[in-house]
Each structure stands twice: as C-alpha cells, then as structure tokens.
C-alpha cells in the first residue's frame, strides 16, 4: 500500500504569509509521527524572496521596490532572489525515511524534483535536469544574485532554458524543499528593481505560457499532484493546516516575516 502524504493547497497568499506557512509546516513536523506534506500555493500580490544568507541591498534596489509596492521577504532556503508573480509554487516537508533512496542531499533533491519532469511531460514538454543537457560544466553551481540566472545540477530546463527554481534545506531528520513553476513570463517587469541584470537572463528562462501551455492554475495544480503521486509512488489526502500549524504561521508572520530586520538583514527578531 502506498504511503500517504498530506496535500495542502492554500491558494495565493501574500509573501509574508507564504513564508510563514512554509516555516510553520517545517517547525510543526515530527519526523517520527507526522505525515509528510506537499503544499501548493501562489503569490498575491507579487513579491521578491531573498535567499537565507543573501544581502538585500546587493540584489535589489529597495527604494524602487517600495515605490513599486513589491514586498521583499526572506526564505529559509538559500540561493538567489526570486520574483514571484504568476506562478504555481510547491513546498515539501518530509523525512529521509519517506523517500525511496534519497538519503543524501543530491539524491533527495533528484528524487524530489523528479515529479516536475513528469508534470512537464504531461503538458507535452521535453524537460530535463540541467546536469543531463548542459555541456558547459563550469556553469553548473555558479553563484548568482538572481536565482533564475544560475543553474544547479537538478534545475529543470526545457529547450535549453531554465523554468522555475528549486531549493532545499536539511535539518535533523527533516527535509524541506520548495520551488516555483512560472505560469506566465513576469520577470521582465521586475528587471528595473534589480541591482544588476545578468546578460541573457530573459533569453535563458521560460514560462509555461511562452511554451504554449494555456491551462489555468486549477488544472495545473491537479496535474502536478498527479505527477507527484506517480513519481514518488505515494497517495495524497487533501488536508488543511492544523490549528497548531495555523497558529505558528500567524505568529511567524507577525514577528518575523513582517519585520525588516529579518527580511532585509537576515537577523531573526
């Protein structure tokens, strides 16, 4: 009998609440007793998320972000800044025991991004991991201020262009991973807010709409969940946040993700 995971679809939330819910799910997770979680969500209004150890001023023109009304939040995962607008976002909370062979970081990352390849295949798209198609080995793993400008081994590429981004954090017996699937090309609107724009950024990235995919978010979420169950050999049961998770998320939103000392400086209040 396949193992059971919770499927939580919170729909679009604002940046502070999205990051608070992700952290609350991780904080509330008991590796020995909790069911693992697949969460689906979106961003309303659009927002920037910074990598855990990134300096906000190095990546963004913060005054312009304020003028444009674009919030800036900080993720609990590393990597570069991401502009979240029209996208389908996922997060995963599990233990190594919930994976078939993903004990190490690379192995678990490969296993937990495999469902994305199946998802894109369902949409008629030929998606691959960057490591399987990139011949310029020096480009993989290169650090960049913008997440979409760099490529890691298990980033997903379609037609040589990167689609979305994924990041993982490992704690004792807990794995947290989240990633984005851009529905439409929104990155161009954010370019004036970056400190520096790497050459070829727009040409090297792509969204579903640019690839001819016209399905709307509800159908895409359904296909993503089906791809997840198929790839991991699990079943999904629809769930809501528990009272503990909701209370923790509300507390984290107020004390951390609405606080500039965390979002802009990376200092926990």
RAURZI-V657472 format. One record per backbone hydrogen bond with DSSP energy under -0.5 kcal/mol. CO is the residue of the C=O (numbers start at 1). NH is the residue of the N-H. E is the energy in kcal/mol with one decimal. If there is no record, write none. Layout:
CO_NH_E + CO_NH_E
This chain:
3_235_-2.8 + 5_237_-2.6 + 6_8_-0.6 + 6_38_-2.9 + 7_9_-0.6 + 7_239_-2.6 + 8_10_-0.7 + 8_40_-2.6 + 11_42_-1.4 + 13_44_-2.2 + 14_18_-2.6 + 15_19_-2.3 + 16_20_-1.9 + 17_21_-2.6 + 18_22_-2.2 + 19_23_-2.2 + 20_24_-2.5 + 21_25_-2.6 + 22_26_-1.7 + 23_27_-3.0 + 24_28_-2.3 + 25_29_-0.6 + 26_29_-0.8 + 29_31_-0.7 + 30_33_-0.8 + 30_34_-2.8 + 36_6_-3.1 + 37_93_-2.1 + 38_8_-2.5 + 39_91_-2.2 + 40_10_-1.8 + 40_11_-0.7 + 41_89_-2.9 + 42_13_-1.9 + 46_71_-0.7 + 47_84_-3.3 + 48_73_-2.6 + 49_82_-2.2 + 50_75_-3.0 + 51_54_-1.8 + 54_56_-0.6 + 55_58_-0.8 + 55_59_-0.9 + 56_59_-0.9 + 56_60_-2.7 + 59_195_-2.3 + 60_62_-1.1 + 61_65_-1.8 + 62_66_-2.2 + 63_67_-2.4 + 64_68_-2.3 + 65_69_-0.7 + 65_70_-2.6 + 66_69_-0.9 + 69_71_-0.7 + 71_48_-2.7 + 73_50_-2.8 + 77_52_-2.8 + 81_147_-2.2 + 82_49_-2.2 + 82_84_-0.7 + 83_85_-0.6 + 84_47_-2.0 + 85_43_-0.6 + 85_87_-1.4 + 86_183_-2.4 + 86_184_-1.3 + 87_89_-0.6 + 88_181_-1.7 + 89_41_-2.7 + 90_179_-2.1 + 91_39_-3.3 + 92_177_-2.2 + 93_37_-2.9 + 94_175_-3.4 + 95_98_-2.3 + 96_99_-1.6 + 101_103_-1.3 + 104_108_-2.6 + 105_109_-2.5 + 106_110_-2.4 + 107_111_-2.3 + 108_112_-2.6 + 109_113_-0.6 + 110_113_-0.8 + 110_114_-0.9 + 113_116_-1.1 + 113_117_-1.0 + 114_118_-1.5 + 115_119_-2.2 + 116_120_-2.6 + 117_121_-2.0 + 118_122_-2.2 + 119_123_-1.0 + 120_125_-2.6 + 121_124_-2.1 + 125_127_-1.2 + 126_159_-0.6 + 128_157_-2.8 + 129_132_-1.4 + 129_133_-0.7 + 130_133_-1.0 + 130_134_-2.9 + 133_135_-0.6 + 135_137_-1.4 + 136_139_-2.5 + 136_140_-0.5 + 137_140_-1.0 + 139_142_-1.4 + 139_151_-0.7 + 145_81_-2.8 + 145_147_-0.5 + 146_149_-1.3 + 146_150_-0.7 + 147_150_-1.1 + 151_141_-4.0 + 151_142_-0.5 + 152_155_-1.7 + 153_131_-2.6 + 155_130_-2.4 + 156_163_-2.3 + 157_128_-2.3 + 158_161_-1.6 + 161_158_-2.9 + 162_164_-0.5 + 162_206_-1.8 + 165_180_-2.3 + 167_178_-2.2 + 169_176_-2.8 + 171_174_-2.0 + 174_171_-2.8 + 175_94_-2.2 + 176_169_-3.2 + 177_92_-3.4 + 178_167_-2.6 + 179_90_-2.5 + 180_165_-0.6 + 181_88_-2.6 + 182_208_-2.3 + 183_209_-2.1 + 184_186_-1.2 + 186_189_-0.9 + 186_190_-0.5 + 187_190_-1.5 + 187_191_-0.7 + 188_191_-0.9 + 190_193_-2.0 + 191_194_-1.6 + 193_61_-2.7 + 196_198_-0.6 + 198_201_-1.5 + 200_204_-1.7 + 202_205_-0.9 + 204_162_-2.8 + 207_211_-0.9 + 208_211_-0.7 + 208_213_-2.5 + 209_212_-1.6 + 212_214_-0.6 + 216_220_-2.1 + 217_221_-2.8 + 218_222_-1.8 + 219_223_-2.2 + 220_224_-2.4 + 221_225_-2.3 + 222_226_-2.1 + 223_227_-2.2 + 224_228_-1.9 + 225_229_-2.2 + 226_230_-1.9 + 227_231_-2.5 + 228_232_-2.3 + 229_233_-1.2 + 229_234_-1.2 + 233_3_-0.5 + 235_5_-2.7 + 237_7_-2.6 + 242_246_-2.8 + 243_247_-2.4 + 244_248_-2.4 + 245_249_-2.5 + 246_250_-2.3 + 247_251_-2.2 + 248_252_-2.7 + 249_253_-2.5 + 250_254_-2.0 + 251_255_-2.7 + 252_256_-2.3 + 252_257_-2.0 + 253_258_-0.8 + 256_259_-1.7 + 258_260_-0.5 + 259_262_-1.0 + 259_263_-2.5 + 260_264_-2.3 + 260_265_-1.1 + 261_267_-2.9 + 262_266_-1.5 + 264_56_-1.1 + 266_268_-0.6
